[in-house]
Amino acid sequence: MHRFKFTPDDLFVNRLKTYPEYNVFIYQEQMYVNKESRLTGSGGLVVYDINRNSYGYPSLRPYQPFVVAGSDKIAFKTYQHQPLIQNHSGDFQWTSAYVNGVATQAVTQSVLSYADLERNAITISDTRQAITASYSHESPIERKLTGTSQTLSGFEYFDVSRGIVTTTAIQLASPTNITASALQNVARKYTVLSEHFIFTDYAKLGRDLIHGVAAQNINFIFIPNMYYGSTIKKGSVELNYYLTGSKVATCADINHNGTLIGTTGSTSGSVVGLVLYDEGVIMLTSSANLETGPALGIKYDAVDPQLSSWRYYGTTLNDGISHNTLASASYDLNFKGTNYVNSMTMFAHARKGQLNHSNNPTYRNLETTRTNETGSGPIFAEGPSDIANIVSGSHISASFDKTTYISKVHIYDEDGNLIGITSLANPIKKTLTDEFTFKMKLDL
């Protein structure tokens, strides 16, 4: 076997920057990503393709991963369904239970407790439960309409005196928008792009997104990382607002600085929100009325009729709100992500006078008679044989030319372990005077 070492001129690492584009249409608790309809659920990118076709069909239950505590690795890996699980119990009955989506099972087996180990390993009997989990079907975009509160509820701390975790509520000094307050430090890095990322600049911007009136109704749109990759591309965000099928307002990041400026509708020319590119967060702060005609009486909060504004953009988008009057409103979200694809290009050379011998039995002329040699004891050696001459035809004969065919290129690591195989669609014929270079590309 011939092995050659890659030189620095044979290896090239490239990084490709891509901008995946998304169009998200939102209507009546459903979101459609790039015009792909979903069978059930609120819509979104499918997290695990193994469950893509299982939803919407009662006979196909989604796969549920689990492993029995204290189990061992066995031949479960030979079964065709094995998503994200390495350990399994020692009984094949669990395979059937796994495929059928059983969430919890119990198995009785002999185990040793730590106390028994200290007492010379006395065997006891115990019941082991299955450690279970569940696969998320989709990764949806979520909306959250936030307001101010003077109480921070659900705060947990460890009570040292009692030795327990205690849940309590904290009274804040003034009404505060908790979500905006949590993002305040993150937003500071974007102040080099626009002063609007200063949340509490009331003197200059005339608003306070943490404690002021503007903080009472801030509409947040949270985009999962799997949509945009490294960051949302600057200038790619555009939001459209539809009422009764007609577009009434549009805002976009037209200045490529994270500020959403109205381009059509009553908020045209005004800053209506902000985009945190790296975090995938859209903040909509405008409460201006977007309805140009008579009030439509849409119950955005599912209780009272409200005038349409950017604070209600995306209502029903995984926010728990559902009402029949919301059929009049629909929304459109467009943006591009930023992904980096690293790849390695490798050049393998088959130079003149190299790779012209093979250990394949067909490389020899098997029709020639060979003289076998034997010796004392269990010694046997085959005699030499001629190399098969394949440079000939049925009607003419040709002089011998040492010829091989290259069909695969194997790639090894520095320890000699095979890490990759490149197979050619058709074997390449090589003689002593031929020279080839094979170009291979590997996505990292």
C-alpha angles and dihedrals in degrees: 000000000000117000125187130185121234113242123213088259091057098057125066126173116202132183119211118201114211134183111210109201124218133193113190119189116193124198132153100343093317130104123197116202113207090343093299112142121213128219094223139345128056094293133251141126114325109246099200118025091205088074096041096103098031098077119086094028115091092202092058111065117194116255114263117199120219140152127202113241111254094014127147135227111263140155092303087110088071091065116097096235114062111135116172098338131110106168125060138167123273096249126080091218087079091063091064091046091051094053091047091056098246107177102196132023133165129217127188117217140149113271139166125236122212091249091053091050089058089051095056096280107294109192118233134176122248138170115238120205127212117255103228140189139168135231119238108234098207140007103227131188111248135210127209125184106204134192138178126284134179093205125071103203129191094035110161127202136164113254103215095191093054097030095228139106110255128200117212143152125251123213112223124214093241138002107289136187098231097196094049090045091054090053096045096094092044091052093055093078089062094056088093086066099043138355089225088082088072098097099194103040098123095152094059106023098030096231142083115208093190107047108358135089091274089060092063094078116025117156114213125197113194117201116194118238094243089071101055104022111202098002143332110269113252114251095016100099117103129165125196126194120204128192120187088347096305125109109243101170143013131187128183144173091253095157094051090232103105098263116123109219124191112247100177134019132032093319094055110146095012129109106248101170151343136249122216098203101193095042098045093234126142117195117198112193106165119107097181116136113259098186110104098187135035116333110275094207095226112177099220091170091045088242116060131026112258136188112249116256139148089270087071096045111131096016110175090028097133091306097116094249120130130163136150094237090062089077086088093064130067133163141209128205124189127181143139128231130212119234130174119212114194118201136176123217116204128190118205116190129209101191131193114290092014132106092019099128131069137192091210110122091230088063088074128068101252093187094069119095113246128201111233118212126211132186141184113304124003094338123134130159131180117232123241121282134196124258112253113256107222095170095094141089137213093260104032136034125224135200117266117273120180104239136178136174122227112212105158142025117208122204120208133189124233091274093055096256117145107242103163144017126202114198121197119225089228126016114254117232113228131187130181092271097046124098126190138179119204117207115208128182126200125187110223 
